[in-house]
């Protein structure tokens, strides 16, 4: 008598062989090829690239905000100096 695990393994093997010999395998290959071509035409990035770009953007936005504050401080001090020298 075949034990349960052997029977399941044989069943899985038979199903895999059946699918490999059927038109379903050809359809799967064709769909994978089509999807690969479609994705290669798109300008997609990997998750790592996306995370890197996101981090770079966050740093740039922080730097811009800091520089804007610095400009406002400098412009404010210029106005104060102009008013002091005009008096």
C-alpha positions as CSV (number, residue, x, y, z in Angstrom):
1,X,0.0,0.0,0.0
2,X,1.3,3.5,-0.9
3,X,1.4,5.9,1.9
4,X,-0.3,9.2,1.7
5,X,2.8,11.4,1.0
6,X,3.9,9.1,-1.9
7,X,0.4,9.2,-3.4
8,X,0.3,13.0,-3.2
9,X,3.8,13.3,-4.7
10,X,2.8,11.0,-7.6
11,X,-0.4,12.9,-8.1
12,X,1.4,16.2,-8.2
13,X,4.0,14.8,-10.6
14,X,1.2,13.4,-12.9
15,X,-0.6,16.7,-12.9
16,X,2.6,18.6,-13.7
17,X,3.4,16.3,-16.6
18,X,-0.2,16.6,-17.9
19,X,0.0,20.4,-17.8
20,X,3.5,20.4,-19.4
21,X,2.1,18.4,-22.3
22,X,-1.1,20.3,-22.7
23,X,-1.8,23.6,-24.6
24,X,-1.9,25.3,-21.2
25,X,1.9,25.3,-21.1
26,X,2.1,27.0,-24.5
27,X,-0.5,29.6,-23.3
28,X,1.5,30.2,-20.2
29,X,4.7,30.7,-22.2
30,X,3.0,33.0,-24.6
31,X,1.4,35.1,-21.8
32,X,4.8,35.4,-20.0
33,X,6.5,36.5,-23.3
34,X,3.7,39.0,-24.0
35,X,3.9,40.4,-20.5
36,X,7.7,40.6,-20.7
37,X,7.5,42.5,-23.9
38,X,4.9,44.9,-22.6
39,X,6.8,45.6,-19.4
40,X,10.0,46.2,-21.3
41,X,8.3,48.8,-23.4
42,X,7.1,50.6,-20.3
43,X,9.5,52.9,-18.4
44,X,9.3,51.0,-15.1
45,X,11.8,51.1,-12.3
46,X,12.5,48.6,-9.6
47,X,11.4,49.1,-6.0
48,X,15.0,49.7,-5.0
49,X,15.3,52.4,-7.6
50,X,12.0,54.0,-6.6
51,X,13.1,54.0,-2.9
52,X,16.4,55.6,-3.9
53,X,14.7,58.3,-6.0
54,X,12.2,59.0,-3.2
55,X,15.0,59.4,-0.7
56,X,16.8,61.8,-3.0
57,X,13.7,63.8,-3.6
58,X,13.0,64.1,0.2
59,X,16.6,65.3,0.8
60,X,16.3,67.8,-2.1
61,X,13.0,69.1,-0.7
62,X,14.5,69.5,2.8
63,X,17.5,71.3,1.3
64,X,15.2,73.6,-0.7
65,X,13.2,74.5,2.4
66,X,16.3,75.2,4.3
67,X,17.7,77.4,1.6
68,X,14.3,79.3,1.3
69,X,14.4,80.0,5.0
70,X,18.0,81.3,4.7
71,X,17.1,83.5,1.8
72,X,14.2,85.0,3.8
73,X,16.5,85.6,6.7
74,X,19.1,87.3,4.5
75,X,16.4,89.4,2.7
76,X,15.0,90.4,6.1
77,X,18.4,91.4,7.4
78,X,19.0,93.5,4.2
79,X,15.8,95.3,4.7
80,X,16.6,96.0,8.3
81,X,20.1,97.3,7.3
82,X,18.6,99.5,4.6
83,X,16.1,101.0,7.0
84,X,18.8,101.6,9.6
85,X,21.1,103.4,7.1
86,X,18.3,105.5,5.7
87,X,17.6,107.0,9.2
